Amino acid sequence: MVVGAQWGDEGKGKVVDYLSASFDLIARYQGGHNAGHTVLWNGKKFVLQLVPSGILRPGKTALIGPGVVFDPAAFLSEVDALAQAGIDVSGRLFVSNRAQLIFPFHRQLDRASENARAGAKIGTTSRGIGPSYEDKMARRGMRVGELLDAQSFRRKLDDLIREKNALSEALYAQPLDVSGLADSYVAMADRIRPFVADTAAMLWRAADEGRALLFEGAQGTMLDIDHGTYPYVTSSNATSGGAATGLGFPPTRITAVVGVTKAYTTRVGNGPFPSEMPELEAGEVRNRGVEFGAVTGRPRRCGWLDLFMLRYATRLNGISSLVVTKLDVFDTQREIQVAVGYRYRGSPLGEMPAEAEILAQVEPEYRTLPGWCTPTSSIARYDELPQAARDYLRFVADDLGVEIGMISTGPERDATIIAPSTQLASWLR
Ligand code: IMP
């Protein structure tokens, strides 16, 4: 499985697209169309939000698991965009009958809830992700399978709307906009029907047949609802444990975890970010790395690589192999800082603090490493990397005690280095 080791946007889309060549089934386990997985292929750019990035490889099967929140309109527009690009998804793209539905009023509530927060806005993607997960946990939400019986769907939706309307009026003094809602969902049901399946059972069967399965996480470790920088997080388990519950796949059958990190750190939305750069330096990294949200277009906050955070991510997810992306963004950097520890009120911290307020006050301790000041973009062999770049990667791998199996030196598929003699290299076929 592939997880984001930071705050999302690590480049998982490209990594999953690359690895998919060696796997048969690719499955998404949490989140929704808040994710933006950018894949560049044959000069064409795809931003996948719900559909697993593996779909771009002919003959591969892509699954959207029960742990995902599913917006049918977003899904159909993605399917249409893929069809327009000549990618046929029929018979190889499936969504779980147990995935939760997102309704337009979830988006309205997402915005209303953000507006109602005085100071501590989360900076959500406004896709209705949190409100849909809220309904799931409150056991009043509706699932993809329920969309398929129009009569009972309308009845259940009426009940849901009645309850949500009362809540919305009381909390935000605004009625929900539900005009035409039931009709539009019933109309989409016919197009959704052929995609609906029991995806967990599909995965068990595939595993029994010895097929290779790849699980694709969305967002990242520090956005995990339980282990991230709460409350500045997304509403699902983006860490590796989320794959077992989000897919209904036994943890005992998951054999390896690939963590993806950029050569630096970014974050969209609000919340603490200890290794954040001053705006002057951040601006340069943002421009070189094109650090603008794939979904919302928001400029991303940029910072140095944070090994304290990556150590936490490594232990939390059980990362067995690390992928470092966007190494080339540092090609013009004379010196590179790396956060190696945190101090809080003068004392070093041993573990990641649980409170966002404390994390906002920690002072990172930095090590300065020399830059390489030569272009690395599109290099595809490890021994062609400049020595200082290899030293940087070695420093990271040694600190974390994890191999670096893959390095990405640009958005294209072939701008990828597979480090020789690594576990990750041994999975590729
Ligand atoms: P939500 O997932 O829309 O509720 O947003 C909650 C937080 O997660 C916000 O800080 C978002 O910016 C962040 N977030 C959600 N999805 C992504 C993503 O795919 N990449 C990076 N940040 C994300």
Boltz pocket constraint, residues with backbone or C-beta under 6 A from the ligand:
constraints:
  - pocket:
      binder: B
      contacts: [[A, 7], [A, 8], [A, 9], [A, 34], [A, 35], [A, 36], [A, 122], [A, 123], [A, 124], [A, 125], [A, 126], [A, 127], [A, 128], [A, 129], [A, 130], [A, 218], [A, 219], [A, 223], [A, 232], [A, 233], [A, 234], [A, 235], [A, 268], [A, 269], [A, 270]]
      max_distance: 6.0
